[in-house]
Amino acid sequence: MFEFLRFYIFYLALFSGIIGLISWHKLPGYKAKSLVILIWFSVIIEKVGYYFTEWTGLLNYYVFNFYMLVSFSAYILLLRSLLSKTNYRITGSLSLVLFIISFFLNILYFKEDVNHSYTYSFAIGVLLIMILSCLYLVEIFNSDKILNFKKSVFFWYILGILVFHVPFLPFMLALNWFLIKHDESVFSLVVFILNLLAQSCYIIGFLWSEKKYNY
C-alpha cells in the first residue's frame, strides 16, 4: 500500500539539497558546506541504489553498505570537529577507528550475507553517533552557545541525523531478529516518515541559521 513512498525519498533529499545550495552563502567554511555535499551524495546514492539491481543483477545492499561507510565516517568526523574539549575529540577519533574496524570485520564475518554486515555495522555506527552527539549537546548547554544554538546549521543537522537513525535502529533490529513481521509497505512508510523528519531538520537549519553561527 505504501511501497511507492520509497521512491519519494529521493525527492525529499533532492529538495533538501536544493535548499542547501540556495543557502550556500550562509555556509562559510568547508565544514558547513560539507553538509550540503553529504545531502547531494545521498541523492546520488538513492538514485544509484534504485537502479543498481537492474544494472548489475546484484542486490543493492552493496550500494548502501558503501553509503553507510562514507556517511557514518563523515558524521563522526563532523561531530569530532564540533567538539572543543580534548578528551571529547579523542573520543571522536577513537569512534571513527572503531567504526571503520567494525565495519570491515562485519563484512569479513558476514561475507556471505551482506544484509547482516549492514545491520550490525549500522547499529555500531548509530551508538557511536549517539555518544558523540550527547557530548556535543553537553558542550552546547554548558557554554554561551546555548543562547543561539537554534541559529547554527550544525545543531539542526545533528538533530536530523538523530531523528532518523535513533528510531530506525530498533525497528531494523526487530526486523532482523524476526521480532516483527517484515512488511514492505510498513517498512517504506517508516523509512519515508523518518526521512521526512530528518530532511525537515536539514531544511530548517539551512533557512534559520545565521552565517556567524555556522563556523
NORDA-V875608 format. One record per residue. N is the residue number from 1. PHI is phi as a letter, one per 20 degrees, with the letter a starting at -180 (999 if undefined). Layout:
BEGIN
N PHI
N PHI
END
This chain:
BEGIN
1 999
2 d
3 g
4 f
5 f
6 g
7 f
8 e
9 f
10 g
11 f
12 f
13 f
14 f
15 f
16 f
17 f
18 f
19 f
20 f
21 f
22 f
23 e
24 g
25 f
26 e
27 d
28 f
29 d
30 f
31 f
32 f
33 f
34 f
35 f
36 f
37 f
38 f
39 f
40 f
41 f
42 f
43 f
44 f
45 f
46 g
47 f
48 f
49 f
50 f
51 d
52 g
53 f
54 f
55 f
56 d
57 n
58 d
59 f
60 e
61 g
62 f
63 f
64 f
65 f
66 f
67 f
68 f
69 g
70 f
71 f
72 f
73 f
74 f
75 f
76 f
77 f
78 f
79 f
80 f
81 f
82 e
83 e
84 d
85 f
86 f
87 f
88 f
89 f
90 f
91 g
92 f
93 f
94 f
95 f
96 f
97 f
98 f
99 f
100 f
101 f
102 f
103 f
104 f
105 f
106 f
107 f
108 f
109 f
110 d
111 f
112 e
113 b
114 f
115 f
116 f
117 f
118 f
119 f
120 f
121 f
122 f
123 f
124 f
125 f
126 f
127 f
128 f
129 f
130 f
131 f
132 f
133 f
134 f
135 f
136 f
137 f
138 f
139 f
140 f
141 f
142 d
143 c
144 f
145 f
146 f
147 f
148 c
149 f
150 f
151 e
152 d
153 f
154 f
155 g
156 f
157 f
158 f
159 f
160 f
161 f
162 f
163 g
164 e
165 f
166 f
167 f
168 f
169 g
170 f
171 f
172 f
173 f
174 f
175 f
176 f
177 e
178 m
179 f
180 c
181 f
182 f
183 c
184 g
185 f
186 f
187 g
188 f
189 f
190 f
191 f
192 f
193 f
194 f
195 f
196 f
197 f
198 f
199 f
200 f
201 f
202 f
203 f
204 g
205 f
206 f
207 e
208 e
209 f
210 d
211 g
212 f
213 d
214 d
215 e
END
